[in-house]
Amino acid sequence: MSKTKFDILRSTCVPLLYENVDTDQIIPARFLSATSREGFGENLFRDWRFSKSGAVNIDFILNNPEYSGSILVAGKNFGCGSSREHAVWAVFDYGFRAVVSSFFADIFKNNALNNGLLPVVIPEKDLGTLLSCVTKDPETIVTIDLHRQLLIAPAAQLSVSFEINPYKKECLLKGLDDIDYLLGIQNHIIDYELIKSK
């Protein structure tokens, strides 16, 4: 999705104090008819952000003007449920560039990496510390250093390493999707095929 390089992200955060958030809660099924990836952000967490009548739910965190930023900090098991890629599109289109949790559903995690959204997995204890700190102080700054694979939050006294697939890391650092990556190494592929055919 994104051609933007991801190296170091420094931002305030939005704390989502829910566990087991599934893809239907992220983007309800009734909004999946569009074929373009753009525009899904306006319906991110639609049934939590708005009532059935369309009124704004002032108690939901995304409607609280004190909280903003390009990092979503969520409870464990984020992105479970059906395998809709639209859930990642909605999170990304809303403006988030990374989601931090202690566990992601595998399909959501892979969809995120394929669409320029960085899923950062940290230990549950550290996640609790971070959520508490961000909730208490909306001005808390978190730095996600992809090159060093570190999440740093001085206010929470956290410096936590995280894992990422090396290939997906390279794609994010260079702002490439799978097709861009293959096009970039097509000469190597041609050379390999020529050698193989001899």
C-alpha positions in Angstrom: 0.0 0.0 0.0 2.5 2.6 1.1 5.6 3.6 -0.8 6.8 5.5 2.3 10.0 4.3 3.9 9.7 3.3 7.5 12.8 3.8 9.6 12.2 5.7 12.9 8.7 6.6 14.0 8.4 9.1 16.9 4.9 9.9 18.0 2.3 10.2 20.7 0.0 7.2 21.0 -3.7 6.2 21.2 -4.3 3.6 23.8 -7.0 1.0 23.0 -7.8 -0.7 26.3 -9.4 -3.8 24.8 -8.2 -7.3 24.3 -9.3 -9.8 21.5 -10.3 -7.0 19.1 -11.4 -8.8 16.0 -11.5 -7.6 12.4 -15.2 -7.0 12.4 -14.8 -4.6 15.3 -11.9 -2.9 13.4 -14.0 -2.5 10.2 -17.6 -3.9 10.2 -18.5 -6.2 7.3 -21.1 -3.7 5.9 -18.3 -1.4 4.8 -16.3 -4.0 2.8 -17.9 -3.4 -0.6 -15.4 -0.8 -1.8 -12.6 -2.0 -4.1 -10.2 0.8 -3.4 -8.0 0.7 -0.3 -8.6 4.4 0.4 -11.5 5.7 2.5 -11.7 2.9 5.0 -10.3 5.0 7.8 -13.5 6.9 8.3 -15.2 3.7 9.4 -12.4 2.4 11.6 -14.0 1.0 14.8 -17.3 2.4 13.4 -19.6 0.8 15.9 -17.5 1.9 18.8 -17.0 5.5 17.5 -20.6 6.1 16.7 -24.0 5.0 17.9 -26.6 3.4 15.6 -28.1 6.8 14.9 -24.7 8.2 13.9 -24.0 10.2 17.1 -20.4 10.4 18.2 -19.6 8.2 21.2 -17.6 10.7 23.3 -16.4 7.9 25.6 -14.5 6.1 22.9 -10.8 6.8 22.8 -10.6 7.8 19.2 -13.1 10.6 19.9 -11.1 12.0 22.7 -9.1 15.0 21.4 -6.5 14.5 24.1 -5.2 11.4 22.4 -3.6 11.4 18.9 -0.6 10.1 17.1 0.4 7.5 14.5 0.9 4.7 17.0 -2.0 2.6 18.2 -1.3 0.7 21.5 -3.8 -2.1 21.8 -4.5 -5.0 24.2 -3.4 -8.5 23.4 -4.7 -10.6 20.5 -5.4 -7.6 18.2 -6.8 -8.4 14.8 -8.3 -11.8 15.5 -11.3 -13.2 13.6 -11.8 -13.3 9.9 -9.0 -12.7 7.5 -10.1 -9.4 5.9 -7.3 -7.3 4.7 -9.6 -4.3 4.9 -9.0 -4.2 8.7 -5.4 -3.2 8.0 -6.4 -0.8 5.3 -8.7 0.9 7.8 -6.0 1.2 10.5 -3.5 2.6 8.0 -6.0 4.9 6.2 -6.9 6.4 9.6 -3.3 7.5 10.0 -1.7 4.9 12.2 1.7 3.6 11.0 2.3 1.1 13.8 0.3 -1.0 16.2 1.8 -2.2 19.4 0.4 -5.3 21.2 1.6 -8.4 23.0 0.0 -10.7 20.4 -1.4 -10.3 16.9 -3.5 -12.8 14.9 -1.1 -14.2 12.3 -3.2 -13.2 9.3 -3.6 -9.6 10.5 0.1 -9.4 11.3 1.0 -10.6 7.8 -1.6 -8.3 6.1 -0.1 -5.4 8.1 3.4 -6.1 7.0 2.2 -6.4 3.4 0.6 -3.0 3.6 3.2 -0.8 5.3 1.7 -1.1 8.8 4.2 -2.2 11.4 2.9 -4.6 14.0 5.2 -4.4 17.1 5.0 -7.3 19.6 6.3 -6.6 23.1 5.9 -8.7 26.3 2.6 -8.5 28.0 4.1 -6.9 31.1 5.7 -4.1 29.1 2.5 -3.6 27.1 0.6 -3.1 30.4 3.2 -0.5 31.5 3.0 1.3 28.2 -0.8 1.4 28.1 -0.9 2.7 31.7 1.7 5.4 30.9 0.0 6.6 27.7 -3.5 6.5 29.3 -2.3 8.7 32.2 -0.3 11.1 30.0 -1.5 11.6 26.4 1.7 13.5 25.6 3.8 10.4 26.2 6.3 10.0 23.3 7.1 6.6 21.9 9.9 5.9 19.4 9.9 2.8 17.2 13.3 2.3 15.6 12.8 -0.4 12.9 16.4 -0.5 12.0 17.4 -1.4 15.5 14.1 -3.2 16.2 13.5 -1.2 19.4 10.5 0.4 21.0 11.6 3.2 23.4 9.3 5.1 25.8 11.4 7.0 28.3 8.4 8.1 30.3 7.5 4.5 30.9 11.1 3.5 31.4 10.9 1.1 28.5 13.4 0.0 25.9 12.1 -3.2 24.4 13.3 -5.1 21.4 10.9 -6.7 18.9 11.2 -9.3 16.2 10.3 -8.9 12.5 10.8 -11.0 9.4 14.1 -9.9 7.8 12.5 -9.7 4.3 9.5 -7.6 5.5 11.9 -5.4 7.5 13.9 -4.7 4.3 10.7 -3.9 2.4 9.5 -1.5 5.1 12.9 0.2 5.4 13.0 0.7 1.6 9.3 1.5 1.1 8.8 -1.5 -1.1 5.9 -3.9 -1.6 6.4 -7.5 -2.9 6.2 -6.5 -6.5 8.6 -3.6 -6.1 11.1 -5.9 -4.4 10.9 -8.5 -7.2 11.3 -5.8 -9.9 14.4 -4.6 -8.0 16.0 -8.0 -8.2 14.8 -9.1 -11.6 18.3 -9.1 -13.1 19.3 -11.6 -10.4 16.3 -13.7 -11.3 17.1 -13.6 -15.0 20.8 -14.5 -14.3 19.6 -17.4 -12.1 17.2 -18.7 -14.7 19.9 -18.5 -17.4 22.4 -20.5 -15.2 19.7 -23.0 -14.3 18.7 -23.5 -18.0 22.3 -24.4 -19.1 
